[in-house]
Amino acid sequence: ITAPALAHCGLRSSGCPARRTESTTCFAPHFFNHIASKPDTVQNRKSKMHQENQNHLHTPVLLTQVLQYLDPREGDTYLDLTGGYGGHAAAILERTKHPERAVLVDRDEAAIAELAKRFGGKPTLMHQDFLGAAREIARAGERFDLILADLGVSSPHLNEASRGFAINQGGPLDMRMDRTQSLTAEQVVNTYSKQALTGILKRYGEEPK
């Protein structure tokens, strides 16, 4: 999903504070290209160490830069399309001071369980993929001041052998982001036809056409 796609879904707010003319959408992987040349600072390192102490499961990427770019303020509404283990959300909600005005989305049921432990019932939690959630929210007519999408796997996916993502340790060939779904990578590689596997690699694996 892209920022224009989110805009098309109607997630830009016309009622944002004067400092913004539209909602701020931050896609961390793309934003990295913008700030990669900036040198590390003591403040960045302290922020990272603080987050590691607060959440041993996962350290949020580029937290200082995300806060700088989104510039959350008290009262802002907040949509996190990849809630994960709540590293970004905790820092943002500390500034907005209204967790009940936040929606945290993740397709991983383990992440949703951790978010529920961390934040209780104040933010709305959605166990869904980010595209489906964005469409559902758009249909409901919801709008947000802040939107964050930090796309990709998180460290628990790679560190837990049972998830099947790691290549440096043994484990089942699972690779399900949502383990409530039945289809696993093992079923795909061992039961799909050569033609079907070729099609998957060409369509999703960035292989030459």
Buried (B, 14 or more C-beta within 10 A) or exposed (E): BEBEEBBEBBBBBEEBEEEBEEBBBBBBEEBEEEEEEEEEEEEBEEBBEEBEEBBEBBBBBBBBBBBEBBBBBEEBBBBBBBBBBBBBBBBBBEBBEBBEBBBBBBBBBBBBEBBBEBBEEEBBBBBBBBBEBBBBBBEEEBBBBBBBBBEEEBEBBBBBBEBBBBEEEEBEEBBBBBBEEEEBBEEBEEEEEEEEEEEBEEEEEEEEE
